[in-house]
Amino acid sequence: MTELYLIAQVAGRAVAIESDQVESVVDIGEVTAVPRATSHIRGLAALRSRVVTVVDTPAVLGLESSCGTQQRAVITVLDGHHYALLVDALEDVAPFEKQAILTGGPALDASWRAAGTGIIERDGEPILAIDLHRLVPGHAPANLSAH
C-alpha cells in the first residue's frame, strides 16, 4: 500500500518518516537544558506557545551527539506530549510503498534496525523507514535505550 513519507537526513543518512507521525517540521530556536535529563534529551524549547521536548536523534541512535548544531526538527506527538526530533535536513514529501527489511538489504546496526519499520525505494536507492516514536527516550526499544 502506498503511504505518504517525509524524507529527512539523520546523521548523514536518508530516512523516511510516515506522514501520520509528523505534526509539523520546524526550526528550533533556543533550547533550555533540563537538569538530570538523559543525554538523549537536548532540553526544552518554546514552539507556538507550547513547550516541546527536544530529542537529540543521533544520540538516541548511539551516534555522536549533534551538540547543538542541528536546528531543524520534526514534531511528533506521543501520549499527548510534543517532541521535536532533530534532523540534519528535510528533503521532500512523496508517496512510496514500504517493503520489509530484508536480510540482504542495507547494512543496519542494532539501533537503526530497532528504529526501522521497513524500506522504501527512491530512484533505485533504498531508504530506511523509521518510527519516530521508537526514538523518544522512555518509549524506545531496549536496543535503542541502552545507548
C-alpha positions in Angstrom: 0.0 0.0 0.0 1.3 3.4 -0.9 1.8 5.9 2.0 3.0 9.5 2.2 6.5 9.8 3.6 8.7 12.8 4.7 12.3 12.2 3.6 14.8 13.6 6.0 18.5 13.3 6.8 19.6 12.0 10.2 23.3 11.6 11.0 24.0 11.9 7.3 21.6 9.1 6.4 18.4 9.5 4.4 15.3 8.2 6.3 11.6 8.1 5.5 9.0 9.1 8.1 5.4 8.2 7.7 3.4 11.4 7.4 0.9 10.4 10.0 3.7 10.6 12.7 4.6 14.2 11.6 2.7 17.1 13.2 5.0 19.7 11.6 8.5 20.5 10.7 10.2 23.5 12.3 13.4 25.4 13.0 14.1 25.1 16.7 15.2 28.3 18.5 16.7 28.4 21.9 16.8 25.2 23.8 16.9 25.2 27.6 18.8 22.3 29.2 16.9 20.1 31.7 18.9 19.1 34.8 19.4 15.4 35.2 17.8 14.6 31.8 19.2 11.7 29.9 21.9 12.7 27.3 19.4 11.9 24.6 17.3 14.9 25.6 18.8 18.2 24.4 16.3 20.2 26.5 13.0 22.1 26.2 12.0 24.7 23.6 9.1 27.0 23.2 7.1 26.4 20.0 3.9 28.2 19.1 3.0 28.9 22.7 3.8 25.3 23.9 6.8 23.6 25.3 8.3 20.7 23.4 11.0 18.2 24.5 13.9 18.4 22.1 15.4 14.9 21.3 19.0 14.6 20.1 18.2 12.0 17.4 21.8 10.9 16.6 22.5 10.4 20.4 19.4 8.2 20.6 20.8 6.1 17.8 24.1 5.7 19.6 25.9 8.1 17.3 27.9 11.2 18.0 25.6 13.8 19.6 24.7 16.7 17.3 26.0 19.1 20.2 23.7 22.0 19.3 24.5 22.1 15.5 21.1 20.9 14.4 18.2 23.3 14.4 15.7 21.5 12.1 13.2 19.2 13.7 10.2 17.0 13.1 7.5 17.4 15.6 5.6 14.3 16.7 3.0 13.7 19.4 3.3 10.7 21.7 0.9 10.1 24.7 -0.2 13.7 24.4 3.3 15.2 24.6 5.1 17.0 21.8 8.6 16.0 20.9 11.0 17.7 18.5 13.3 15.2 16.9 16.4 16.9 15.5 17.3 16.1 11.9 20.2 17.3 9.6 17.9 18.3 6.8 14.4 17.9 5.3 14.2 16.9 1.7 10.8 16.0 0.3 7.3 14.6 0.9 6.2 11.9 -1.5 4.2 8.7 -1.8 6.1 5.4 -1.5 5.3 1.7 -0.9 7.1 0.3 2.1 8.7 -3.1 1.9 10.1 -5.3 4.7 13.7 -5.0 5.8 15.4 -8.0 4.2 18.5 -9.7 5.5 20.4 -8.9 2.3 19.2 -5.2 2.3 21.1 -2.2 3.5 23.6 -2.8 6.4 22.0 -1.7 9.6 23.4 -1.7 13.1 21.1 -2.6 16.0 19.9 0.9 16.8 19.0 1.7 13.2 17.3 -1.7 12.9 15.3 -1.0 16.1 14.1 2.3 14.8 13.3 0.9 11.3 9.9 -0.3 10.1 10.8 -1.1 6.5 12.4 0.1 3.4 11.2 2.4 0.7 12.9 2.9 -2.6 13.6 6.3 -4.1 15.2 6.5 -7.6 16.7 3.0 -7.0 18.1 3.9 -3.6 16.8 2.0 -0.5 15.8 4.3 2.3 15.1 3.2 5.8 11.6 4.0 7.0 11.7 4.8 10.7 9.2 5.1 13.5 9.7 8.4 15.3 8.1 7.1 18.5 10.8 4.5 18.8 13.3 7.4 19.1 11.7 9.0 22.0 13.6 8.2 25.2 11.3 6.2 27.6 9.4 4.7 24.6 12.4 3.4 22.7 13.0 -0.4 22.4 15.7 -1.8 24.6 18.4 -1.9 21.9 17.9 1.9 21.4 17.6 2.9 25.0 20.8 1.1 26.1 23.0 3.8 24.5 
